[in-house]
Amino acid sequence: MNKERYKEEYEEGSDLLWPSEKEDKVTRKFYRDLSRLTKNETSNNIKRFNFFKLVLSIIKLKKF
């Protein structure tokens, strides 16, 4: 069942244009991939920050 785009009209005067199933799948995949990418980027930044903190703490310990 592959529905094409369709328009839904309401009495209040608003119209909605719904995407086709193919467009909907592509859009959902895009946002899913984008979400995973941003989660990984955040995770990598935290790991880098923790590594940097570890290096600084080691340098501080060596000085004393």
URMO-V277339 format. One record per backbone hydrogen bond with DSSP energy under -0.5 kcal/mol. NH is the residue of the N-H (numbers start at 1). CO is the residue of the C=O. E is the energy in kcal/mol with one decimal. If there is no record, write none. Layout:
# URMO-V277339
nh=[NH:NH]
co=[CO:CO]
e=[E:E]
This chain:
# URMO-V277339
nh=[3:6:8:9:10:13:16:18:18:21:24:25:26:27:28:29:30:31:32:33:34:35:36:37:38:39:40:41:42:43:44:45:46:47:48:49:50:51:52:53:54:55:56:57:58:59:60:61:62:63:64]
co=[1:18:16:7:14:10:8:6:16:3:20:21:22:23:24:25:26:27:28:29:30:31:32:33:34:35:36:37:38:39:40:41:42:43:44:45:46:47:48:49:50:51:52:53:54:55:56:57:58:59:60]
e=[-0.7:-1.3:-3.2:-0.5:-2.1:-1.6:-2.8:-3.0:-0.7:-1.7:-2.4:-2.4:-2.1:-2.5:-2.6:-2.3:-2.4:-2.4:-2.2:-2.8:-2.6:-2.2:-2.3:-2.5:-2.4:-2.1:-2.3:-2.4:-2.3:-2.2:-2.7:-2.3:-2.0:-2.2:-2.5:-2.4:-2.7:-2.3:-2.4:-2.4:-2.2:-2.4:-2.3:-2.3:-2.1:-2.3:-2.3:-2.0:-2.0:-1.4:-1.1]
